[in-house]
């Protein structure tokens, strides 16, 4: 059997090496139009920052090492010009000739390419770069060494844009991030992303949010924003997203779908027989809602490569969909997300509840603990976990990995208290933040607690509710929400007569726990009560103007 793979890196090379492990006789050929078939795409920004000091560390495998260990014929600088599915031929061009190549099975792993919208002056910008390959970072590094740029602009605040902004700042540049959306990091919801925005501001990275670039002037040295502001840039990183590299498939008559992504079935086979596709170029199902989506991440691509190899040799590996679990570091903080966020749930019309937990990376009494902010979204109908987000200095990856696994397993938020997680004071808490999220979710599911979100408070107050702050006096001196009344939790039972049962009450504390305790005291006494989810801490983070 002759298996030809178009494109290497995560998906293509995972497929190639797995194919060889399954079968020693197959002829396996990998065609890569660039110079490198196996490199650490996700490590590119950290080479620019200097944290990865040796360029060679980015190169995972070479054609020689792949031939020696796996007997895979890797051909760099070989571009496929045409796929002819009916004849099972492809047309290939290398540096010297153009020729036909036959195949029995064909795997497409072309990846994705940076989006380059039509902006005045874009093509004339001499200081503008994208970050997708080793040659890209080679060009950026050469530019930095030669020009010594002082001011950098990063356009786009997704994961790559965020990582590049941090990396350039660590190289001593004055960095500005321009993002069309109202907040950075689209997988996060607004109140979670704001903590990362604050971390950037703390590190003197300027944010221009809710703005788009309308023109590049003076060969890219001046960037005009939609509000007329002009940014001076010595170096510009363009990172507004990627689009599937599917032109080859489309020309061959292979069906494409969402934003040009290649459509595959449960076996990763395209509409052309014996032609498979994997990686950033394909349309996948978002596992939470089973809707079409594009996920440009290394982990799914690696898994798809292995699965398609198994399928080719007769092993059942159905394409169940993907969550898009991702993580990013921004200076001292880490942000991670899995599943769907609130915006996506609202667009799908899915009925859900959000909860916020503020915990610690490990036991609060053990030195070195740091705050951990966790958000969990679950279905109102059955408590099924729909998504999660976390921010903190330590332990973020652990909690999101647990919750991603829980989503994959179809677990309910009510199952989270039952998870037996490792505990010793240096590593966690007896009640881990994931367990605590489960307890809160269970209370909400069973009606022991009702909550409102930070953005609902003003509406509740307009409808006649009062806001009751149950923190102590020392905490109030550090700020309180406007128009709140104050009764410390420990005095609430003795002063309960100061409140009227006919008036709805919203209770708040610092992070939500004492608010829940106050809610139960008042509800047991016949009052109408809801708890402000996330408490004062969350509210002041997202709406500092409403705090006095």
VEXBA-217923 format. One line per field, with one value per residue (C-alpha): residue in one letter; x, y negated, z. Coordinates in Angstrom, 2 decimals. Each point is the difference from the previous one (the first is absolute). Example, Ala and Ser with C-alpha at 12.3 -4.5 7.8 and 13.67 -1.06 7.14 Angstrom:
REM residues 2
rest (a s)
east (12.30 1.37)
north (4.50 -3.44)
up (7.80 -0.66)
REM end
This chain:
REM residues 548
rest (x x x x x x x x x x x x x x x x x x x x x x x x x x x x x x x x x x x x x x x x x x x x x x x x x x x x x x x x x x x x x x x x x x x x x x x x x x x x x x x x x x x x x x x x x x x x x x x x x x x x x x x x x x x x x x x x x x x x x x x x x x x x x x x x x x x x x x x x x x x x x x x x x x x x x x x x x x x x x x x x x x x x x x x x x x x x x x x x x x x x x x x x x x x x x x x x x x x x x x x x x x x x x x x x x x x x x x x x x x x x x x x x x x x x x x x x x x x x x x x x x x x x x x x x x x x x x x x x x x x x x x x x x x x x x x x x x x x x x x x x x x x x x x x x x x x x x x x x x x x x x x x x x x x x x x x x x x x x x x x x x x x x x x x x x x x x x x x x x x x x x x x x x x x x x x x x x x x x x x x x x x x x x x x x x x x x x x x x x x x x x x x x x x x x x x x x x x x x x x x x x x x x x x x x x x x x x x x x x x x x x x x x x x x x x x x x x x x x x x x x x x x x x x x x x x x x x x x x x x x x x x x x x x x x x x x x x x x x x x x x x x x x x x x x x x x x x x x x x x x x x x x x x x x x x x x x x x x x x x x x x x x x x x x x x x x x x x x x x x x x x x x x x x x x)
east (0.00 1.27 -1.10 0.79 -0.33 -0.19 1.37 1.90 0.28 -2.51 -2.65 1.99 2.96 -2.20 -1.77 3.25 1.72 -3.12 -0.45 3.51 -0.51 -3.06 1.50 3.60 -0.78 -1.95 1.72 -0.43 0.86 -0.36 0.00 0.70 0.15 2.17 3.42 -1.10 -2.29 0.03 0.36 -1.40 -2.58 -1.21 3.54 0.56 -0.91 2.29 2.93 -0.64 -0.10 3.31 -1.43 0.78 3.56 1.01 -1.77 0.77 -2.21 -3.00 0.83 -1.42 0.91 1.91 -0.55 3.13 -1.10 -3.47 1.51 2.41 -2.47 -3.30 0.98 -2.23 0.88 -0.24 0.29 0.34 -0.41 -2.57 -3.22 -3.11 -1.59 -2.99 -1.93 -1.71 -2.21 -1.47 3.44 1.52 2.77 1.46 2.10 3.13 2.55 3.42 2.89 0.98 -3.06 -3.72 -1.16 -2.94 -0.18 -2.44 -1.55 -2.22 -0.92 0.46 0.05 -0.40 1.66 0.49 -0.67 -1.25 1.31 -0.12 -2.97 1.07 -3.02 -0.07 1.42 1.42 3.79 0.25 2.02 2.45 0.74 3.66 -0.05 -3.02 0.29 -2.16 0.94 -0.74 3.34 3.71 0.77 -2.49 1.87 3.33 -1.14 -1.22 3.21 2.10 -2.06 0.45 3.75 0.39 -2.45 -0.15 -3.71 -1.18 -3.75 -2.02 -3.67 -1.79 -3.24 -2.32 -0.31 -0.46 2.45 2.86 -0.45 0.04 3.13 1.78 -0.92 1.52 3.09 0.65 -0.48 2.59 2.35 -0.31 -2.43 -2.92 -2.93 -3.54 -2.72 -2.83 -3.13 -3.32 -1.99 -0.87 2.44 3.06 0.07 -3.33 -0.37 -0.33 -2.99 0.38 0.26 2.72 2.02 0.16 2.52 2.35 -0.54 1.00 3.14 0.98 -0.58 2.06 2.84 -0.40 -1.55 -2.58 -3.40 -2.13 -3.25 -3.13 2.02 1.10 2.84 -1.17 3.32 3.77 1.99 3.66 0.81 -1.63 1.72 -3.30 -3.20 -3.36 -2.86 -3.70 -0.35 2.74 2.75 3.46 2.37 3.72 1.44 3.53 -1.17 -3.53 -1.28 -3.17 -1.99 -3.68 -0.61 0.48 -2.04 0.15 2.55 -2.56 0.51 1.58 -2.96 -2.55 1.68 -0.22 -3.75 0.24 -2.86 0.70 -2.17 0.39 2.40 1.41 0.89 0.22 -3.01 0.84 -2.14 0.37 3.02 1.67 -0.70 -0.86 -2.61 2.70 0.55 3.26 0.81 0.13 0.56 1.17 1.21 -0.70 -1.52 -3.02 -3.45 -0.58 -2.89 0.09 -0.57 -2.25 -2.64 1.00 0.11 2.55 3.12 3.67 2.60 3.58 1.87 2.87 -1.63 -3.05 2.21 2.31 -2.89 -1.65 3.25 0.24 -3.69 0.05 2.98 -1.92 -3.04 2.01 1.19 -3.45 -0.25 -3.23 0.81 -3.16 0.29 -1.99 0.80 2.27 -0.20 2.68 1.69 2.75 2.34 2.23 2.49 0.07 2.90 -0.88 -3.51 -1.37 -3.36 -1.68 -3.37 -1.87 -3.38 -2.34 -0.07 -3.09 -0.02 -0.04 -2.71 -2.17 0.45 -1.10 -2.97 1.20 -1.47 2.86 1.18 3.37 1.85 3.24 2.35 2.96 2.29 3.70 2.57 0.60 -0.92 -0.47 2.01 3.05 2.54 0.08 -3.69 -1.35 -3.56 -1.82 -3.12 -2.20 -3.16 -2.22 -2.98 -2.59 -3.35 -3.09 -1.85 2.34 3.13 2.17 3.27 0.21 3.19 2.54 2.57 2.73 2.50 2.86 3.72 0.10 -2.26 -2.06 1.01 -0.91 -3.54 -0.83 1.42 -2.27 -3.03 0.84 0.10 -3.32 -1.60 1.37 -1.52 -3.41 0.09 -2.38 1.09 -1.57 2.70 2.87 -0.22 0.58 3.33 2.80 2.91 3.48 0.40 2.91 0.51 2.72 -2.12 -3.68 -2.84 -2.15 -2.87 1.59 -1.42 -1.43 -1.81 -1.22 -1.35 -1.92 -1.47 -1.11 -1.45 -1.84 -1.56 -1.14 -1.39 -1.95 -1.35 1.84 1.57 -0.90 2.61 0.27 2.98 1.93 -1.77 -3.47 0.36 -1.14 -3.12 -0.85 0.43 -2.14 -2.72 -0.01 2.64 2.43 3.67 1.13 3.76 0.86 3.76 1.69 0.84 3.67 -0.91 -2.45 2.76 1.64 -3.10 -3.64 -2.61 -1.99 -3.40 0.63 -1.02 2.21 -0.67 2.98 -0.78 0.64 -2.58 -2.62 -2.18 -0.26 -0.70 -2.24 -2.99 1.67 -0.89 -3.46 -1.28 -1.96 3.13 2.30 3.57 3.25 2.77 3.69 3.26 3.60 -0.12 -3.44 0.31 -1.23 -2.65 -1.31 0.00 -1.96 -2.36 -0.80 -0.58 -2.38 -1.80 -0.58 -1.64 -2.29 1.84 0.37 3.75 2.54 3.79 2.26 2.18 3.71 -0.72 1.61 3.36 -1.39 -2.28 2.70 2.31 -2.41 -1.89 2.40 -2.09 -2.90 2.14 0.52)
north (0.00 -3.45 -2.74 -3.61 -2.77 -3.63 -2.15 0.93 -1.60 1.21 1.83 1.27 1.30 1.63 1.84 1.00 1.41 1.84 1.51 1.39 1.42 1.82 1.28 0.59 0.61 -3.13 -2.66 -3.27 -3.30 -3.43 -3.04 -3.37 -3.17 -1.75 0.85 1.54 2.98 0.31 -3.06 -1.36 -2.44 -0.86 -0.84 -2.75 -3.00 1.28 0.03 -3.69 -0.67 1.82 2.63 2.58 -1.07 2.48 -0.09 3.70 0.82 -0.97 2.72 3.24 2.38 -0.24 1.96 1.97 0.96 0.97 2.17 1.61 0.79 0.44 0.60 -2.90 -1.79 -3.68 -2.47 -3.68 -2.70 2.18 -1.88 1.83 -1.96 2.20 2.99 2.30 2.26 1.97 1.09 0.12 -2.29 -3.21 -2.55 -0.96 -2.77 -0.11 -2.35 1.76 1.58 0.65 3.60 2.30 2.30 2.82 0.92 2.65 -2.20 -3.76 -1.99 -3.78 -1.91 -3.43 -1.98 -3.57 -3.31 -3.44 -2.15 -3.12 -2.29 -2.76 -3.02 -3.06 0.11 3.58 1.31 -2.89 0.49 1.01 0.64 2.31 3.72 3.02 2.94 3.46 1.62 0.09 -2.27 -2.50 -0.26 0.05 -3.11 -1.68 0.79 -1.29 -3.21 -0.51 0.58 -2.34 -2.80 0.03 -0.93 -1.90 -0.13 3.06 0.42 3.34 0.07 2.67 1.24 3.72 2.50 -0.62 -3.77 0.10 2.18 -2.24 -3.14 1.49 1.17 -3.40 -1.74 2.34 -1.08 -3.54 -1.45 -2.31 2.16 -0.93 2.59 -0.93 2.16 -0.53 1.83 -1.62 2.23 2.14 3.80 0.88 3.44 -1.82 -1.96 -3.69 0.17 2.66 -1.67 -3.26 1.50 0.74 -3.53 -1.33 2.16 -1.54 -3.50 0.87 0.91 -3.21 1.62 -2.37 1.33 -1.48 1.98 -0.29 -1.46 1.22 -1.06 -2.00 -0.83 0.44 -3.12 -0.70 3.62 1.22 -2.37 -1.70 1.92 -1.75 1.23 -0.39 -2.84 -1.97 0.79 0.52 2.56 -0.12 3.45 1.17 3.63 1.28 3.53 0.81 2.63 -0.40 3.73 2.76 1.55 3.61 0.62 1.78 -1.39 3.25 2.01 -2.41 0.08 3.80 -0.19 1.14 -1.39 -2.83 -1.68 -2.50 -2.79 2.27 2.85 3.48 2.15 3.47 2.86 1.97 1.78 -3.27 0.91 -2.85 0.06 1.55 3.72 0.96 -3.66 -0.91 -3.34 -1.02 -2.99 -3.71 0.31 2.13 -0.69 1.83 0.25 -2.03 2.86 -1.96 -1.00 2.09 -3.09 -0.47 -1.85 -0.52 0.75 -0.95 1.66 2.49 2.51 0.74 0.17 2.52 2.19 -0.22 1.09 3.07 0.83 -0.23 2.36 2.49 -0.34 0.63 3.29 1.09 -1.20 -1.78 -3.50 -2.09 -3.77 -1.04 -3.70 -2.32 -2.51 -2.52 0.14 -2.64 -1.82 -3.07 -1.70 -3.78 -1.12 1.21 1.23 3.01 0.17 3.18 1.02 3.05 0.58 -2.89 -3.50 -2.09 -1.70 3.34 1.40 -3.05 0.20 3.64 -0.77 2.46 -0.56 -0.11 -1.24 -1.60 0.20 -1.55 1.36 -1.81 2.53 0.60 1.91 2.13 0.00 -3.57 0.59 1.33 -2.59 -0.96 0.37 -2.31 -0.98 2.13 -1.25 2.71 -0.29 2.95 0.03 2.75 0.89 -1.00 3.13 2.67 -1.71 1.26 -1.94 -2.19 -1.99 -1.31 -2.78 -0.67 -2.75 0.12 0.26 3.70 3.04 -1.33 2.84 2.63 -1.30 -0.54 3.41 1.58 -1.86 0.79 3.67 -0.41 -1.48 2.84 2.46 -1.70 -0.84 -2.30 -2.82 2.13 2.62 -2.38 0.30 3.72 -0.37 1.29 -2.27 0.18 -2.04 -1.07 -3.60 -0.86 1.29 -0.64 -0.31 2.61 -1.63 -0.87 -2.96 2.56 1.72 -3.37 -0.87 3.27 -0.86 -3.42 1.50 2.69 -2.64 -1.93 3.10 1.07 -3.49 -0.47 -3.08 -2.52 -2.25 -3.01 -1.07 -3.24 -1.44 0.70 -1.95 -3.39 1.54 1.76 -3.29 -1.83 2.59 -0.82 2.30 -1.22 1.00 1.38 0.17 2.50 -0.64 -1.42 -3.65 0.32 1.43 -2.83 -2.54 1.41 -0.71 0.93 0.08 -3.20 -0.15 3.11 0.43 1.73 2.69 2.26 3.69 0.77 -2.63 0.93 2.25 -2.61 -2.85 1.83 -2.15 -2.97 1.63 0.22 3.31 -1.65 -1.59 2.28 0.18 0.51 1.07 -0.42 0.64 0.05 3.08 1.59 2.54 -2.20 -1.32 3.54 0.42 -3.23 1.14 3.18 -1.87 -2.39 2.59 2.18 -3.05 -0.54 -2.73 -0.31 0.28 0.45 0.12 -2.22 2.62 -0.66 -2.67 -3.40 1.24 0.88 -3.04 -2.56 1.66 -0.41 -3.14 -2.12 -3.11 1.49 0.31 -2.69)
up (0.00 -0.94 2.39 -0.87 2.59 -1.07 2.84 3.10 3.47 2.62 -2.01 -2.96 1.96 2.66 -2.82 -1.69 3.07 1.18 -3.46 0.17 3.49 -1.32 -3.23 -1.06 -3.66 -0.93 -2.10 1.90 -1.67 1.60 -2.30 1.61 -2.07 2.58 1.38 3.30 0.38 3.78 2.21 3.26 -1.32 3.50 1.10 -2.58 2.20 2.75 -2.40 -0.62 3.76 0.45 2.34 -2.68 -0.67 -2.68 -3.36 -0.50 2.99 -2.14 -2.52 1.35 -2.83 -3.27 -3.24 0.84 3.50 -1.24 -2.72 2.42 2.76 -1.84 -3.64 -1.03 -3.25 0.91 -2.87 0.98 -2.66 -1.78 -0.71 -1.15 -2.83 -0.71 1.36 -2.51 2.15 -2.90 -1.22 3.50 -1.22 1.31 -1.87 1.92 -0.54 1.57 -0.64 -3.21 -1.62 -0.04 0.07 0.75 3.03 0.58 3.33 1.53 2.96 0.21 3.26 -0.17 2.84 -1.57 3.18 0.03 -1.24 1.67 -0.90 -1.90 -0.34 -2.58 1.80 -1.72 -0.04 1.29 -2.93 0.25 3.71 0.24 3.75 0.15 0.78 0.79 2.23 -1.43 -0.84 0.72 -2.99 1.47 3.31 -1.83 -1.86 3.19 1.87 -2.89 -0.07 3.76 -0.22 -2.96 0.82 3.84 0.08 3.06 -0.60 -0.98 -0.85 0.15 -1.97 1.36 3.60 -0.46 1.44 -2.46 0.17 3.81 0.08 -2.48 1.95 3.15 -1.92 -1.60 3.34 1.50 -2.77 1.34 -2.52 0.69 -1.09 -0.98 -0.66 -2.38 0.21 -1.77 2.69 3.32 1.89 -0.65 -0.30 -1.70 1.71 3.34 1.16 0.73 3.78 -0.23 -2.76 1.94 2.44 -2.89 -1.31 3.41 -0.09 -3.32 1.34 3.08 -2.33 -2.02 -3.08 -1.43 -1.11 -2.78 0.30 -2.08 -2.86 -3.41 -2.28 -3.02 -1.68 0.05 -0.82 -0.76 -0.89 3.21 2.42 0.78 0.66 -0.20 2.19 -0.72 2.52 -1.76 2.51 -1.50 1.49 -0.71 -0.62 -0.72 -0.08 -0.59 0.62 -1.93 1.90 -0.77 -0.42 -2.54 -2.75 -1.29 -2.75 -2.17 -3.51 -1.16 1.23 -1.46 -3.42 0.09 0.59 3.61 2.06 2.42 2.60 2.82 -1.07 -2.68 2.33 -1.51 0.87 1.35 1.26 3.23 -1.53 -1.12 -3.62 -2.34 -2.77 -2.22 0.50 1.73 0.68 3.69 1.72 3.47 1.99 -0.25 -3.47 0.92 1.37 3.28 2.43 3.19 2.40 2.38 -2.54 -3.04 -2.21 -2.78 1.07 -0.83 2.66 -0.82 2.83 0.13 2.34 -2.20 -3.10 1.63 1.07 -3.42 -1.67 2.18 -0.44 -3.79 -0.10 2.12 -2.25 -3.15 1.49 1.12 3.59 0.99 1.23 -0.46 -0.23 3.08 -0.05 1.97 2.83 -0.96 3.41 0.06 2.37 -0.15 2.30 0.35 2.19 3.52 -0.87 -1.85 -1.79 -1.24 -1.40 -1.21 -1.59 -0.76 1.47 0.74 -3.40 -1.80 2.28 -0.56 -3.77 0.11 2.24 2.65 3.46 2.50 3.39 0.73 3.29 1.19 2.64 1.52 1.61 0.54 -2.01 3.10 3.70 1.21 3.15 -1.88 -1.21 -3.63 -0.83 -2.69 -0.98 -2.54 -1.80 -1.47 -2.09 -0.85 -2.37 0.21 -1.57 1.96 -1.04 1.32 1.33 -2.87 -0.04 -3.11 0.49 2.47 0.28 2.54 0.82 2.49 0.54 0.83 -0.35 -2.91 -2.33 2.58 0.53 -3.67 -0.89 2.61 -1.32 -3.64 0.99 1.81 -3.12 -2.14 2.47 -0.18 3.70 1.84 2.26 2.76 -0.64 0.78 3.82 -0.41 -1.80 2.22 -0.82 1.48 3.14 2.14 1.13 -2.57 -2.88 0.58 2.47 1.66 -1.88 -3.31 -1.95 -2.44 2.90 1.27 -3.45 0.21 3.38 -1.23 -3.18 1.95 2.27 -3.06 -1.71 3.08 0.73 3.29 -1.53 -2.67 -1.53 -2.26 -2.08 0.23 -3.07 1.46 3.24 -1.26 -1.54 3.27 1.90 -2.56 0.65 3.70 1.51 2.63 0.16 3.36 0.64 2.74 0.15 3.08 0.57 -0.90 -3.40 -0.65 0.48 -3.12 -2.07 -0.36 -2.74 -0.26 1.75 2.10 3.62 2.52 2.58 0.85 -0.40 3.67 1.02 -2.60 2.15 2.78 -2.43 -2.45 1.01 -1.71 -3.33 -1.55 -1.35 -2.80 -1.48 -2.07 1.28 -1.88 2.38 -0.62 1.79 -1.23 -2.24 0.47 2.83 2.84 -2.36 -0.32 3.79 0.34 -2.74 1.90 3.28 -1.67 -2.12 3.05 1.58 -3.00 -1.93 -3.78 -0.61 -2.78 0.29 -2.13 -1.70 0.51 2.57 0.36 -1.32 -3.42 -0.17 0.70 -2.54 -2.88 1.14 2.08 -0.69 2.00 3.13 2.62)
REM end
